[in-house]
């Protein structure tokens, strides 16, 4: 793994390349106090079988702070792959489960009544399949990897495809799907996964992540108040033969 940064945030590569830095387009308040944590930026090609030298020819990702926006980019050809999604070009707020880690913790679900999120973006796909997605990880344990009791909650702001998971209804402006991961299929990525697909006009959206967590809690019939908010990802996932660019104009978080 290669590391770059720290300010302005920028990373590019093909094999778990990572960077640390700040972004003026990502703002955070916790209990009405401004926080300026270091973000992780990572190119995470988790679906590739073969790395070696051919990887750079088959996959390339970039996260880059520019003057007027934060850019997420990916371009792939046709590498050997596991599954449909090959990886993600992403920023990470909080402690990445698999690393690298910044030492910044978001605390437990019970600490907050609201987790307000405001996002503005442009999604441009030249070819292939991609999405622009939030991905929050709720873990029963404060540290460590992923267990069967942990929960992944994805909010798909934009995409040109949907996953074939179980439809479990609707929540406000979102269509909701669910998948319980099996150990034999996802040995390092266990637990429950929810996908909230934004309906209607795209490009700008405000929502409360705490309301979404409460929806998942009711569906699972499971109290999540003691779960740790390990990390929030924001980035573009990509498949093979894909070229995608997402321009982020703002991502504001208010934990109240």
N, C-alpha and C positions, 0 to 999 in steps of 0.2 A: 504494500500500500504506500502510495506517495502522498505527502502532505504539502499544501501550499497555503498562502495567506500571510497576513491576517487582515489587512484593511487596505483597499476595499475588498469585499469578498469576491473570490474568483477561484474556480477549479475547472479543469478539463482533463479528459482522459477516457480510459476504457476498462480499467481493471481496479475498481474500488478506490479510485483516486479521491482524495478528500482535502478540504480546505476549511479554515476557520476565519471568521471575520464578522464585521457589522454591516448592516444595510439600512440606509435611510428610508427604504420602502417597507421595512418590517418594524412595527412599533409594538411595544408591550407595556401594559399597566397591570400591576398586581395590587389589589386593595387601594386603588386610586393613587398609587405611587408609580412614577415612571421607572421602568427598568430597561437597561441596555445590555442584555446578555450577549455573549459571543454565540453566533450561529455556526452550525456545521453545514458545509456544503459538500455533497458527495455524489459521485457517479457510481451507481450501484447496479451492475449488470448481473442480477441474481439468477437469470435463466440460462446462462451460457455453460455449455459442457467443456469446451476446449478454450484455454486461455492462450498460452504461447504467443508467438509473434502475430499469428493470424487475427487475433482478437482486435487489434487496432484497425485492421482493414475492414472488419465486419461490424464494429460498433464504435461510436464516438459520442460523448456527451459533454455538455458545458453548462456551468452556472456562472453568470458574470454580471457584476454591478456596473451599470452604465450611467450616463449623466441623468437620464430621465426615466429609467426603468431598471428592473432586475430581470435578466433574460435567462430562460431555461431552454436548452437546445439538445436535440438528440438526432443522430443519423445512423441508420443501420443498413446492412446488406442482408445476407442470409447465413448467419453462423449456425453451427450445430446448436440446438437449443432444447431446453426442457420447458414445456408449457407454451402458452400463447404470449404472455408478457415476458420480455427479455430483461427489463430493468427499469430504473428511474433516475432522472437527473433531478436532484432535490436539495432543499435546505431543511435543516432539522432544528427545532426549538426544544431544548431540554436534553435529556440523557438518551442517546441512541442505544437501544438494547444491545446491539451487536458491536458497537463501537465504530469510530472513535467517540470519546465522550468529552464534554466540556466542563463537567462539574456543576452545571446549573440544573437545579431540580425545581419542578413545577408544583410539587406537593401532592396531597391526596384529594380525591373528589369531594370529600366532606368539607374541605376548606372553602368551597366556593358555592354561591347561590346562582351565579351566572358566569358563563365564559363567552363573552360577546366577541364575535368575529366579523370583520368587515374586509371584503376583498374586491379588488378591481383588476381586470386582466384582459388580454387579447390572446386568443387561441388560434394558431395558424398551422394547419397540417398540409404539407405538400403532397405526401403520399403515405400509404400504409394505415396503421391504427395506433392511436395514442389517446391519452386523457390528461387532464389537469386536475389534481386531486389532493385533498387533505387526508392525512392518515394519522389518527391518534391512537396511541397504544396505552391501554390500561392494564397494569400488572398487579397481581395480588401481592407479590414480593417487591420490596423497595429496590433491590438490586438483582442482577442475573439476567439470563436470557428469557426465552418464551416458554410458557407451560400450558398445559391443557386447560387451565382455569383462566388464562388471560384473554383479553378482548381487544380486537382491532376494529376501529370504527372509521370507515372511509367516507368522505364526502366528495362526490364526483361533481366538480363545478362545470366541467366541459369534457366532451369526448365524442368520438364517432363510432363507438361500439358499446355494448353492455355485456356484463358477465352472465353466464347461464346459471345463476344461483336461484335459490328458492325465493319466490315472491312472498313477502309477508305483509304487504299493505302499503299505505302511504302515510307520510308525516309532513304536514304543511305543504311546502313546495317541492317535496321530494318523493320519489318512488323508492321503496326500501326492499333490499334483498339480503339474504342471509346464507352463510355457509359455516358448518362446523368442520374444522380440518381434522383429517385422520392422520394418525402418527405414521402409518405406512406410506402415506403420500406426501406428508410435510414433516419430516423428522425434526427439523430445526425451526419450524414455524407453526406452532400449535395454537389451539384455542378456538375462539369464536370470532367470525368476521362478519361485519355488517357493511353494506354498501348503500349509501344514500345518493340517489341520482337526481340532480337538480333538473326540474322541468321548466319549460318556457324559455323566456329571453335570457341569454347568457351575457357575461362580460362584467357583471357587478352583482354582488350578493352579500347581504348581512344575515347572520343567523347566530343562535345561541347554542354552542356546543354542549352546554349543560343540559338543555332540553333534549338533545339528541341522546346523550348518555342516559337520561331518565327513561326515554323510550326503549332503549336497549335493555335497561334493567327490568322493566316491566315484561318485556318479551321473554327474557331468560328466567323470570321469576327469581331474581338474584339481587341482593343488596350490594351495590357497588361503592358505597360511600367510603369504605376503607381501602379501595384500590388506589394505586399510585398512578398519576398521570406521568408516564415515563418520558414520552416525547410526542411532538406533533410534527409530522412531515408535511411539506408542501412542494409538489413537483410534478413533472410530466413523466408518466409511464409510457413505454414504447414497445412495439412488437418488431418483427423482422421487416425488412424492406420498407422502412419508415423514415420520414424526415419531418420533424415537428419543432416549432418554436413557440414559446409562450412568453409574453411580456407582462410582467407583474408591475402594476402601478401603485398598489398598496396592499398590505396585509396587516391589519391592526387587530390586536388582541387586548381584551380587557377582562381580567380575572377578578371578579367581585365577590 
